[in-house]
Amino acid sequence: MANNDYEMGSTSVDSVIVETAIGVDTVFKGSITTNKPIRIDGHYEGEINSDNLIIITETGYFNGDMKCRELQLQGKGEGTVICTSLMQLSATGSFKGNIATKDIVLVTGSQLDGQIDMASLRK
């Protein structure tokens, strides 16, 4: 989603126009840099740098370092995440690692094991 007026929960995963996608039966290891939304339905290991939205669906898994504007985590993630705007863990989402973000939403049922730094991005 390209605009900055995104409201949490107002856009379904299926309505976001995604130019980069990792399919459900795909395993990807490496690095991605983009300013477009990314959708991960499969398994991703490595680095992601995006000035946009990253969606990890219920079937998706991420392990590595991620920097993005916004993250919707419905699947599983491990590593280090820096979100310049918002990180949202859905009821099916789980994350283990370190997070730096301006804002975070933990929906009932989500799982988080790690540290959250909200102060450094709010300066």
C-alpha positions in Angstrom: 0.0 0.0 0.0 1.7 3.2 -1.2 -0.1 5.9 0.8 0.8 7.1 4.3 -2.8 7.2 5.4 -3.0 3.5 6.1 -5.2 2.8 9.1 -4.5 -0.4 11.1 -7.0 -3.1 10.2 -8.7 -1.1 7.5 -7.2 -3.0 4.6 -7.4 -6.8 4.2 -4.3 -8.7 3.1 -6.0 -9.7 -0.2 -6.7 -6.1 -1.2 -3.1 -4.9 -1.0 -1.4 -4.7 -4.4 1.8 -6.6 -4.0 4.6 -6.7 -6.6 6.9 -9.0 -4.6 5.6 -12.3 -3.2 7.1 -15.4 -1.8 4.6 -18.3 -2.5 3.3 -20.8 0.0 5.5 -23.6 -1.3 8.6 -21.4 -1.8 11.8 -21.3 0.3 13.8 -18.1 -0.3 17.2 -17.3 1.2 18.8 -13.9 0.4 18.1 -10.2 0.4 15.3 -8.0 -0.9 15.4 -4.2 -1.1 12.3 -2.5 -2.5 9.9 0.4 -1.9 6.9 -1.7 -2.8 4.7 -4.0 -0.5 5.9 -7.6 0.1 3.8 -10.6 0.8 5.3 -13.7 2.3 3.2 -16.9 2.2 6.2 -19.2 2.2 9.6 -19.5 4.0 12.0 -16.5 3.9 15.5 -16.3 5.5 17.7 -13.3 5.1 17.3 -9.5 5.0 14.5 -7.3 3.9 14.6 -3.6 3.4 11.4 -2.0 2.4 9.9 1.5 2.7 6.5 0.0 2.6 4.2 -2.7 4.0 5.4 -6.3 4.6 2.7 -8.9 5.1 3.6 -12.3 6.5 0.5 -14.5 6.2 -0.6 -17.4 8.4 1.5 -19.8 6.3 4.5 -17.5 6.2 7.7 -17.7 8.1 10.5 -15.1 8.3 13.9 -15.5 9.9 16.5 -12.7 9.7 16.7 -8.9 9.7 13.9 -6.7 8.5 13.5 -3.0 8.1 10.1 -1.7 6.9 7.5 1.0 7.3 4.9 -1.4 8.5 4.7 -5.1 9.3 1.5 -7.2 9.5 2.6 -10.5 11.1 0.0 -13.3 10.9 2.5 -16.2 10.6 5.8 -16.7 12.4 8.9 -14.5 12.6 12.3 -14.6 14.2 15.2 -12.1 14.2 15.4 -8.3 14.3 12.6 -6.0 13.1 12.7 -2.3 12.7 9.3 -0.7 11.7 9.4 3.0 11.2 5.6 3.2 11.7 3.7 0.2 12.9 4.1 -3.5 13.7 0.9 -5.6 14.1 0.8 -9.2 15.4 -2.5 -10.9 14.6 -4.1 -13.6 16.8 -2.2 -16.2 14.7 1.1 -14.3 14.7 4.2 -15.1 16.7 7.6 -13.4 16.9 10.8 -14.2 18.7 13.6 -11.5 18.7 14.1 -7.8 18.9 11.7 -5.1 17.7 12.1 -1.4 17.3 8.9 0.4 16.2 7.0 3.6 16.7 3.8 1.7 17.5 2.8 -1.9 18.0 -0.5 -3.8 18.2 -0.6 -7.2 19.9 -4.0 -8.8 19.2 -5.2 -11.3 21.8 -3.7 -14.7 21.0 -0.5 -13.4 19.4 2.8 -14.5 20.9 5.9 -12.4 21.5 9.2 -13.4 23.0 11.8 -10.7 22.9 12.4 -7.0 23.5 10.5 -4.0 22.2 12.1 -0.6 21.8 9.6 2.1 21.1 11.5 5.1 22.4 14.3 5.3 19.8 12.0 5.7 16.8 9.8 8.3 18.5 12.6 10.9 18.9 
